[in-house]
Amino acid sequence: MHAIAAGRQHTRVRLDRPSPKAKAKTANPFTPPLRSPRRVFAVSYELNRARTAVASHRLVLIILK
């Protein structure tokens, strides 16, 4: 848990002040699409859809019991 939080914080700092060395180190194809607001919205939308699907599924199970 702590390692994940530290990693997130590190990437946030790097995005704020990108140095050429850090940029060269992280040749990550996922960074540009994730940074765009449309991509972020799509991800959050998918997460919410999955959550509502799980919630409705649980409701159905409870009703069927």
Residue pairs with C-beta under 8 A, 6 or more apart in sequence:
14 22
14 26
15 35
33 39
34 40
34 43
